[in-house]
Amino acid sequence: MTICHMHRNKLVTVVFALILAAAMTMPLLAQSGPQLIQPAELAKVLQGSSAQKPLIIQVGFRTLYEQAHIPGSEYVGPSSQAEGIQELHKRVQGLPRNRSIVLYCGCCPWSHCPNVQPAYHELQGMGFRNVKLLYIANNFGADWVDKGYPVSKDK
């Protein structure tokens, strides 16, 4: 085997490894989900100046919102239902697509929530690119209220 032939084989091996590595990471990049914000981080943002505050929208059930909600948040209804998606759409329709928006529900553990993903996908489909989901691991009571973060109980 000549030196040129050996170099060519190494080059082919390296190129193949690079292509394989790129192909293996593409699905991971494509599956990157919504950006999450932790409760402590959002509570800190709420303490800042009003210029920094995002539009906060509760996309869960009315009874939860009436019991306790994030101060300044707006209720649009459960986004697992067509009416909730329509209200969400109406609420954000005229906003700039770079507007900072935080969506939350808190009805149940994160992995079972029927509302945050549909709301997120609706906003993404409308062109909003600065949308975060409040990560509520268990429920709003345990992960927000019981932690002592600010709440409102007005309707």
C-alpha positions as CSV (number, residue, x, y, z in Angstrom):
1,M,0.0,0.0,0.0
2,T,1.4,3.4,-0.9
3,I,1.4,6.4,1.3
4,C,-1.1,8.2,-0.9
5,H,-3.5,5.3,-0.6
6,M,-3.1,5.2,3.2
7,H,-3.8,9.0,3.4
8,R,-6.8,8.6,1.2
9,N,-8.3,5.9,3.4
10,K,-7.7,8.0,6.5
11,L,-9.4,11.0,4.8
12,V,-12.4,8.9,3.8
13,T,-12.6,7.5,7.3
14,V,-12.5,11.1,8.8
15,V,-15.1,12.4,6.3
16,F,-17.4,9.5,7.0
17,A,-17.1,10.1,10.8
18,L,-17.9,13.8,10.4
19,I,-20.9,13.0,8.2
20,L,-22.1,10.4,10.7
21,A,-21.6,12.7,13.7
22,A,-23.6,15.5,11.9
23,A,-26.4,13.1,11.0
24,M,-26.7,11.9,14.5
25,T,-27.0,15.4,16.0
26,M,-29.5,16.7,13.5
27,P,-32.5,15.0,15.1
28,L,-31.5,16.4,18.5
29,L,-31.4,19.9,17.1
30,A,-34.7,19.4,15.3
31,Q,-36.3,18.2,18.5
32,S,-35.2,21.0,20.7
33,G,-38.4,22.0,22.4
34,P,-39.8,25.2,23.8
35,Q,-37.6,27.4,26.1
36,L,-38.5,27.0,29.7
37,I,-38.4,29.4,32.5
38,Q,-38.1,28.3,36.1
39,P,-40.5,29.7,38.8
40,A,-37.6,31.4,40.7
41,E,-36.4,33.0,37.6
42,L,-39.8,34.4,36.6
43,A,-40.4,35.6,40.2
44,K,-37.1,37.5,39.9
45,V,-38.2,39.0,36.6
46,L,-41.5,40.2,38.2
47,Q,-39.5,42.1,40.8
48,G,-37.6,44.0,38.1
49,S,-38.6,47.1,36.2
50,S,-41.8,47.0,34.1
51,A,-39.8,47.3,30.9
52,Q,-38.4,43.8,31.5
53,K,-41.7,42.1,32.3
54,P,-43.1,39.7,29.7
55,L,-46.8,39.2,28.9
56,I,-47.8,36.4,31.2
57,I,-50.8,34.3,30.1
58,Q,-52.5,31.5,32.0
59,V,-53.7,28.9,29.6
60,G,-55.3,26.6,32.1
61,F,-58.6,26.2,33.8
62,R,-60.6,29.2,35.2
63,T,-60.9,27.7,38.7
64,L,-57.2,27.6,39.1
65,Y,-56.8,31.2,37.9
66,E,-59.5,32.4,40.3
67,Q,-57.9,30.5,43.3
68,A,-54.5,32.0,42.7
69,H,-52.5,33.4,39.7
70,I,-49.3,35.2,38.9
71,P,-49.9,39.0,39.5
72,G,-50.4,40.7,36.2
73,S,-51.1,37.5,34.3
74,E,-54.0,37.2,32.0
75,Y,-56.5,34.4,31.6
76,V,-57.4,33.1,28.2
77,G,-58.8,29.7,29.0
78,P,-57.5,26.1,28.5
79,S,-55.6,25.8,25.3
80,S,-56.5,22.1,25.1
81,Q,-59.9,23.5,24.0
82,A,-60.7,25.4,20.8
83,E,-62.1,28.3,22.7
84,G,-58.9,28.7,24.7
85,I,-56.8,28.7,21.5
86,Q,-59.1,31.3,19.9
87,E,-58.9,33.6,23.0
88,L,-55.1,33.2,23.0
89,H,-55.0,34.1,19.3
90,K,-57.2,37.1,19.8
91,R,-55.1,38.3,22.8
92,V,-51.8,38.3,21.0
93,Q,-52.9,39.1,17.4
94,G,-51.7,42.7,17.3
95,L,-48.5,42.2,19.3
96,P,-45.0,42.5,17.8
97,R,-43.7,39.0,17.0
98,N,-40.6,39.6,19.2
99,R,-42.8,40.3,22.3
100,S,-41.7,38.4,25.4
101,I,-44.4,36.0,26.4
102,V,-44.6,33.5,29.3
103,L,-47.3,30.8,29.2
104,Y,-48.3,28.7,32.2
105,C,-51.0,26.4,33.4
106,G,-50.1,24.4,36.6
107,C,-53.1,22.1,36.6
108,C,-51.1,19.0,37.0
109,P,-47.6,17.6,36.7
110,W,-45.6,19.0,33.7
111,S,-45.6,15.7,31.8
112,H,-49.4,15.5,31.9
113,C,-50.4,19.1,31.2
114,P,-52.8,19.3,28.3
115,N,-52.5,23.1,27.9
116,V,-49.0,24.5,27.6
117,Q,-47.9,22.7,24.5
118,P,-50.9,23.6,22.3
119,A,-50.6,27.3,23.4
120,Y,-46.9,27.3,22.6
121,H,-47.4,25.8,19.2
122,E,-50.2,28.2,18.4
123,L,-47.9,31.2,19.2
124,Q,-45.0,29.6,17.2
125,G,-47.3,29.2,14.3
126,M,-48.2,32.9,14.5
127,G,-44.6,33.8,14.3
128,F,-43.8,34.6,17.9
129,R,-40.2,33.7,18.7
130,N,-39.8,35.0,22.3
131,V,-42.1,32.6,24.1
132,K,-41.2,30.7,27.2
133,L,-43.2,28.1,29.2
134,L,-43.2,28.3,33.0
135,Y,-41.9,25.0,34.1
136,I,-44.3,23.8,36.8
137,A,-43.1,20.3,37.8
138,N,-46.0,19.3,40.0
139,N,-48.8,22.0,40.1
140,F,-49.2,25.7,40.5
141,G,-49.9,25.4,44.3
142,A,-46.8,23.3,45.1
143,D,-44.4,25.0,42.7
144,W,-45.4,28.6,42.9
145,V,-47.8,29.4,45.8
146,D,-46.2,27.1,48.4
147,K,-42.7,28.5,47.5
148,G,-43.9,32.0,48.5
149,Y,-43.8,33.6,45.0
150,P,-46.3,36.5,44.5
151,V,-49.9,35.6,43.8
152,S,-53.1,37.4,43.2
153,K,-56.6,36.1,43.8
154,D,-58.6,38.7,42.0
155,K,-60.7,37.7,39.1
